């Protein structure tokens, strides 16, 4: 038996019931019952039946309800599933409940009409119930209308995967996936396997040449590489990195479009420089993240270890950073420095997506790159809704959107590879 007394029941009441009322107003879909009191009564009976504590009269009412419509029986069977309950618990445990509570109350206070507030007061009398009956109530109230309809399988959008294209010095393009591949180019031996590429030293053909490679990671992809000097680089989706096959001379320089995390091999005699369209990031040996997507018009640098110096290419302005700091360079406006929780900006390389007070528009932009989808907002004001959460990067997009729906005044629909935010 699964119990749900770890979280405040009133929170689930606000989140579940609030979203339910919004959906009902949009769809005008009240279904099997006309009175919300009946919904909660049946929900409580289902909850008690799962705990084997139904009284005789309650059992009779529940059996009568189950006999009224085959869909009632279907819903009861679903909520009796241990697999379903464990899945729901897993989702709820990833949420920042207190944050969700405050966000939801703010949204509801600003957007609900007087009539809807009155409805909420009526329904909140039931806020002391457990999560199971609340979840059942939502399922009852938000199902499709009673008319027979053909069932349509939901569209599942898979998470991204390791994939990239290596552009050799000749312009030849090598597609990299999880298969093993050995390449010789520019006097270097290169091996690619299981989502990583590494430069392993000089080839048998002779001296290293002054040659450059480009590693392109598409939307819906990621890749890991080890440069010739031992520097490790994690490339995020929609990213392009240009670099020499071997670093020759007094400086190690790479060109970045998109986002990458660097663990720079220490070398006091040769600084390592990451150059973007707007800035130069100069280091000797350190760990940091650089995000410079063209469509955002900003360059973000987040430092975890060591020390770096950021130089604005248009103004020549220079700022030094220490661990725990982030610099944002906005085109034409200069640089600003912040103290940040670095994990919020670097966790993507470790298989998690962590957000804190992030605007929904920015969050969905990140999702669009990783899942290779397009996003459309039905309501402009929804772009400014903020979200706090921590999800696994490799989950299906449907799972991530469901978590966002639980703590935000938004609803998502998926049409092919297009996400519509309502």
PyMOL commands that set and color helices and strands:
alter all, ss='L'
color gray80, all
select helices_A, chain A and resi 9-27+36-50+56-68+70-79+82-93+97-111+114-126+131-142+294-296+343-350+360-371+380-384+397-407
alter helices_A, ss='H'
color red, helices_A
select strands_A, chain A and resi 161-162+164-167+173-176+181-185+188-193+196-202+212-217+221-226+232-235+239-244+251-263+271-275+279-283+287-292+298-305+307-312+318-322+325-330+334-339+352-359+374-377+386-392+412-415+418-421
alter strands_A, ss='S'
color yellow, strands_A
deselect
rebuild
show_as cartoon
